[in-house]
């Protein structure tokens, strides 16, 4: 799978968890890069039953690939990627809020 592809996961599989190694394999990323993404708050592990094992959900896979596209396409560093994703998340939330308000007016 190339880095520019979006991982499409059926909603029935959203409960699946992926280890750090599986995220690296599916996204074509090195372990150190994913660890740095966690440190910058780009992606968060959802469970840490043991100190050495991180688990990620399917949304994290999509977010890692989105971050990779920002790094590759716009030549952003991880700090820039974190800020960009935060702003994109805020825009998405505002668009959803606008949609709710529009539906209330109808």
N, CA, C and O of each residue as an XYZ file, in Angstrom:
424
protein
N       0.844     -1.169      0.000
C       0.000      0.000      0.000
C       0.890      1.233      0.000
O       1.830      1.315      0.791
N       0.610      2.187     -0.870
C       1.420      3.395     -0.911
C       0.984      4.337      0.201
O      -0.110      4.207      0.750
N       1.849      5.281      0.523
C       1.562      6.206      1.605
C       0.393      7.133      1.288
O      -0.237      7.660      2.206
N       0.092      7.342      0.009
C      -0.945      8.302     -0.348
C      -2.347      7.703     -0.328
O      -3.323      8.429     -0.514
N      -2.467      6.415     -0.111
C      -3.775      5.786     -0.106
C      -4.447      5.960      1.247
O      -3.798      5.920      2.292
N      -5.749      6.153      1.206
C      -6.527      6.264      2.436
C      -6.997      4.869      2.821
O      -7.493      4.118      1.980
N      -6.842      4.534      4.063
C      -7.332      3.250      4.552
C      -8.833      3.372      4.721
O      -9.305      4.190      5.510
N      -9.586      2.568      3.991
C     -11.034      2.576      4.117
C     -11.426      1.343      4.915
O     -11.114      0.216      4.529
N     -12.102      1.562      6.014
C     -12.459      0.471      6.899
C     -13.971      0.495      7.092
O     -14.544      1.537      7.410
N     -14.608     -0.641      6.902
C     -16.048     -0.743      7.098
C     -16.402     -0.444      8.540
O     -15.632     -0.751      9.450
N     -17.576      0.159      8.752
C     -17.987      0.534     10.102
C     -18.102     -0.676     11.025
O     -17.970     -0.537     12.241
N     -18.345     -1.852     10.468
C     -18.456     -3.041     11.306
C     -17.120     -3.434     11.923
O     -17.076     -4.223     12.867
N     -16.023     -2.879     11.386
C     -14.694     -3.212     11.896
C     -14.072     -2.078     12.709
O     -12.881     -2.127     13.016
N     -14.852     -1.063     13.059
C     -14.305      0.070     13.789
C     -13.811     -0.317     15.178
O     -12.998      0.396     15.766
N     -14.286     -1.424     15.700
C     -13.865     -1.860     17.025
C     -12.516     -2.558     17.000
O     -11.958     -2.863     18.054
N     -11.981     -2.815     15.807
C     -10.691     -3.490     15.700
C      -9.580     -2.618     16.262
O      -9.580     -1.398     16.098
N      -8.652     -3.256     16.914
C      -7.479     -2.566     17.437
C      -6.245     -3.076     16.718
O      -6.157     -4.248     16.354
N      -5.298     -2.176     16.522
C      -4.063     -2.499     15.823
C      -2.884     -2.182     16.729
O      -2.867     -1.151     17.402
N      -1.914     -3.059     16.741
C      -0.699     -2.807     17.513
C       0.150     -1.779     16.781
O      -0.117     -1.445     15.627
N       1.160     -1.290     17.455
C       2.084     -0.340     16.839
C       2.715     -0.947     15.588
O       2.840     -0.271     14.567
N       3.107     -2.201     15.660
C       3.712     -2.876     14.506
C       2.732     -2.960     13.339
O       3.123     -2.777     12.187
N       1.459     -3.237     13.631
C       0.457     -3.323     12.566
C       0.195     -1.959     11.925
O       0.007     -1.862     10.713
N       0.185     -0.910     12.744
C       0.012      0.441     12.200
C       1.177      0.771     11.266
O       0.978      1.296     10.171
N       2.377      0.462     11.709
C       3.563      0.716     10.887
C       3.482     -0.037      9.562
O       3.777      0.519      8.504
N       3.086     -1.287      9.628
C       2.997     -2.108      8.422
C       1.928     -1.575      7.470
O       2.174     -1.446      6.271
N       0.751     -1.266      7.995
C      -0.355     -0.819      7.158
C      -0.123      0.569      6.575
O      -0.613      0.873      5.487
N       0.618      1.413      7.287
C       0.834      2.784      6.830
C       2.194      2.980      6.169
O       2.480      4.055      5.642
N       3.017      1.964      6.194
C       4.341      2.087      5.599
C       5.216      3.086      6.339
O       6.004      3.809      5.729
N       5.072      3.118      7.656
C       5.815      4.068      8.475
C       6.753      3.325      9.421
O       6.509      2.173      9.781
N       7.811      3.992      9.810
C       8.755      3.446     10.771
C       8.209      3.651     12.182
O       7.498      4.622     12.441
N       8.536      2.757     13.074
C       8.077      2.818     14.461
C       8.395      4.168     15.103
O       7.558      4.740     15.801
N       9.595      4.670     14.867
C       9.994      5.950     15.462
C       9.080      7.091     15.018
O       8.797      8.000     15.799
N       8.619      7.046     13.768
C       7.741      8.094     13.259
C       6.396      8.057     13.979
O       5.866      9.102     14.355
N       5.845      6.868     14.174
C       4.558      6.753     14.869
C       4.707      7.196     16.326
O       3.823      7.862     16.865
N       5.812      6.832     16.956
C       6.064      7.252     18.335
C       6.136      8.778     18.417
O       5.592      9.380     19.342
N       6.806      9.396     17.450
C       6.871     10.864     17.434
C       5.492     11.467     17.205
O       5.168     12.501     17.789
N       4.670     10.836     16.359
C       3.306     11.324     16.133
C       2.501     11.268     17.422
O       1.693     12.158     17.690
N       2.713     10.235     18.218
C       2.039     10.132     19.513
C       2.528     11.257     20.426
O       1.723     11.889     21.110
N       3.823     11.510     20.443
C       4.390     12.557     21.289
C       3.860     13.938     20.918
O       3.681     14.785     21.794
N       3.607     14.176     19.636
C       3.081     15.460     19.166
C       1.553     15.536     19.265
O       0.969     16.576     18.961
N       0.910     14.457     19.681
C      -0.536     14.456     19.813
C      -1.281     14.304     18.500
O      -2.481     14.571     18.427
N      -0.577     13.880     17.468
C      -1.201     13.685     16.154
C      -2.123     12.476     16.199
O      -3.217     12.499     15.636
N      -1.684     11.443     16.859
C      -2.457     10.212     17.004
C      -2.261      9.717     18.433
O      -1.193      9.880     19.022
N      -3.311      9.111     18.976
C      -3.245      8.640     20.361
C      -3.536      7.153     20.437
O      -4.486      6.671     19.821
N      -2.726      6.426     21.184
C      -3.074      5.028     21.444
C      -4.305      5.010     22.341
O      -4.477      5.889     23.185
N      -5.159      4.007     22.158
C      -6.387      3.994     22.950
C      -6.317      3.052     24.139
O      -7.138      3.148     25.051
N      -5.355      2.149     24.143
C      -5.193      1.251     25.287
C      -3.715      0.995     25.508
O      -2.937      0.891     24.560
N      -3.348      0.896     26.748
C      -1.993      0.507     27.105
C      -2.050     -0.483     28.254
O      -1.666     -0.151     29.375
N      -2.531     -1.708     27.990
C      -2.621     -2.674     29.082
C      -1.248     -3.029     29.656
O      -1.119     -3.337     30.841
N      -0.252     -2.983     28.819
C       1.129     -3.184     29.258
C       1.923     -1.977     28.798
O       1.569     -1.355     27.797
N       2.955     -1.643     29.484
C       3.735     -0.453     29.129
C       4.343     -0.530     27.733
O       4.534      0.500     27.087
N       4.648     -1.732     27.260
C       5.331     -1.864     25.984
C       4.388     -2.053     24.798
O       4.854     -2.162     23.664
N       3.082     -2.093     25.029
C       2.157     -2.362     23.927
C       1.171     -1.213     23.785
O       0.470     -0.853     24.730
N       1.131     -0.639     22.567
C       0.146      0.389     22.249
C      -0.841     -0.202     21.270
O      -0.478     -1.000     20.405
N      -2.105      0.198     21.413
C      -3.139     -0.190     20.462
C      -3.749      1.061     19.851
O      -3.882      2.089     20.516
N      -4.114      0.965     18.590
C      -4.710      2.081     17.866
C      -5.979      1.593     17.183
O      -6.063      0.432     16.782
N      -6.969      2.474     17.048
C      -8.184      2.107     16.330
C      -8.035      2.464     14.846
O      -7.022      3.022     14.425
N      -9.050      2.134     14.079
C      -8.996      2.358     12.635
C      -8.914      3.840     12.284
O      -8.316      4.207     11.273
N      -9.510      4.690     13.112
C      -9.428      6.130     12.864
C      -7.992      6.630     12.991
O      -7.600      7.577     12.309
N      -7.219      6.007     13.849
C      -5.819      6.382     13.998
C      -5.033      6.061     12.724
O      -4.136      6.809     12.334
N      -5.379      4.939     12.078
C      -4.709      4.600     10.814
C      -4.960      5.674      9.764
O      -4.042      6.094      9.060
N      -6.192      6.108      9.667
C      -6.549      7.148      8.700
C      -5.824      8.443      9.048
O      -5.343      9.146      8.160
N      -5.747      8.756     10.332
C      -5.078      9.988     10.765
C      -3.577      9.950     10.485
O      -2.993     10.964     10.102
N      -2.955      8.799     10.671
C      -1.529      8.661     10.359
C      -1.302      8.901      8.867
O      -0.364      9.600      8.482
N      -2.152      8.327      8.038
C      -1.989      8.513      6.604
C      -2.249      9.957      6.194
O      -1.599     10.471      5.284
N      -3.181     10.605      6.850
C      -3.443     12.019      6.569
C      -2.214     12.843      6.943
O      -1.822     13.755      6.215
N      -1.620     12.517      8.072
C      -0.404     13.203      8.511
C       0.734     12.974      7.510
O       1.493     13.894      7.204
N       0.844     11.760      7.011
C       1.886     11.451      6.033
C       1.700     12.275      4.757
O       2.672     12.755      4.175
N       0.448     12.434      4.327
C       0.184     13.227      3.121
C       0.558     14.690      3.340
O       1.081     15.337      2.433
N       0.294     15.213      4.534
C       0.669     16.592      4.839
C       2.191     16.748      4.847
O       2.721     17.745      4.355
N       2.885     15.763      5.404
C       4.352     15.828      5.437
C       4.936     15.724      4.035
O       5.844     16.472      3.673
N       4.408     14.795      3.253
C       4.933     14.578      1.909
C       4.530     15.696      0.949
O       5.362     16.216      0.205
N       3.257     16.059      0.972
C       2.744     17.024      0.004
C       3.113     18.457      0.297
O       3.437     19.223     -0.611
N       3.066     18.820      1.563
C       3.338     20.209      1.940
C       4.692     20.388      2.614
O       5.066     21.498      2.992
N       5.416     19.295      2.758
C       6.745     19.318      3.397
C       6.682     19.910      4.804
O       7.558     20.676      5.206
N       5.626     19.541      5.551
C       5.476     20.015      6.922
C       6.236     19.116      7.885
O       6.356     17.912      7.662
N       6.746     19.710      8.951
C       7.328     18.901     10.016
C       6.192     18.459     10.946
O       5.044     18.859     10.753
N       6.504     17.646     11.940
C       5.460     17.107     12.805
C       4.720     18.188     13.585
O       3.528     18.047     13.860
N       5.398     19.239     13.934
C       4.751     20.347     14.621
C       3.710     21.001     13.706
O       2.601     21.311     14.142
N       4.070     21.206     12.451
C       3.149     21.772     11.475
C       1.995     20.844     11.172
O       0.864     21.290     10.980
N       2.276     19.552     11.129
C       1.229     18.561     10.890
C       0.232     18.568     12.047
O      -0.979     18.540     11.824
N       0.731     18.604     13.272
C      -0.154     18.609     14.443
C      -1.073     19.829     14.414
O      -2.272     19.706     14.664
N      -0.525     20.993     14.113
C      -1.331     22.212     14.042
C      -2.342     22.128     12.905
O      -3.504     22.494     13.079
N      -1.909     21.650     11.746
C      -2.804     21.531     10.591
C      -3.963     20.593     10.879
O      -5.110     20.904     10.559
N      -3.673     19.449     11.481
C      -4.731     18.495     11.794
C      -5.688     19.047     12.841
O      -6.892     18.802     12.776
N      -5.162     19.783     13.796
C      -6.015     20.413     14.807
C      -6.972     21.404     14.147
O      -8.161     21.431     14.462
N      -6.451     22.212     13.235
C      -7.294     23.181     12.532
C      -8.304     22.491     11.622
O      -9.456     22.917     11.540
N      -7.884     21.433     10.939
C      -8.813     20.681     10.087
C      -9.915     20.036     10.924
O     -11.071     20.004     10.501
N      -9.574     19.524     12.105
C     -10.582     18.951     13.004
C     -11.574     20.025     13.454
O     -12.777     19.777     13.540
N     -11.054     21.215     13.739
C     -11.923     22.310     14.160
C     -12.863     22.730     13.030
O     -14.041     22.997     13.266
N     -12.347     22.789     11.819
C     -13.185     23.116     10.658
C     -14.270     22.072     10.482
O     -15.425     22.409     10.223
N     -13.904     20.803     10.622
C     -14.881     19.718     10.497
C     -15.982     19.856     11.550
O     -17.163     19.692     11.246
N     -15.593     20.155     12.767
C     -16.571     20.343     13.840
C     -17.497     21.523     13.566
O     -18.700     21.444     13.815
N     -16.936     22.620     13.052
C     -17.749     23.786     12.725
C     -18.714     23.496     11.583
O     -19.856     23.954     11.596
N     -18.253     22.735     10.597
C     -19.135     22.371      9.484
C     -20.296     21.501      9.971
O     -21.428     21.664      9.516
N     -20.020     20.588     10.884
C     -21.090     19.759     11.451
C     -22.075     20.618     12.241
O     -23.286     20.407     12.177
N     -21.553     21.576     12.977
C     -22.405     22.472     13.754
C     -23.288     23.309     12.824
O     -24.475     23.495     13.096
N     -22.726     23.804     11.751
C     -23.498     24.573     10.769
C     -24.605     23.709     10.186
O     -25.731     24.174     10.011
N     -24.292     22.467      9.888
C     -25.291     21.544      9.334
C     -26.447     21.343     10.311
O     -27.608     21.333      9.903
N     -26.139     21.186     11.585
C     -27.177     21.022     12.607
C     -28.050     22.270     12.666
O     -29.277     22.184     12.719
N     -27.401     23.428     12.656
C     -28.154     24.686     12.715
C     -29.034     24.864     11.491
O     -30.165     25.334     11.611
N     -28.535     24.497     10.308
C     -29.331     24.593      9.087
C     -30.559     23.685      9.169
O     -31.652     24.068      8.753
N     -30.370     22.493      9.703
C     -31.490     21.549      9.853
C     -32.533     22.073     10.835
O     -33.724     21.805     10.673
N     -32.107     22.803     11.832
C     -33.028     23.378     12.814
C     -33.866     24.492     12.192
O     -35.005     24.724     12.598
N     -33.294     25.179     11.204
C     -34.016     26.274     10.535
C     -35.053     25.773      9.562
O     -36.010     26.483      9.251
N     -34.879     24.565      9.079
C     -35.809     24.028      8.080
C     -37.088     23.523      8.655
O     -37.951     23.047      7.918
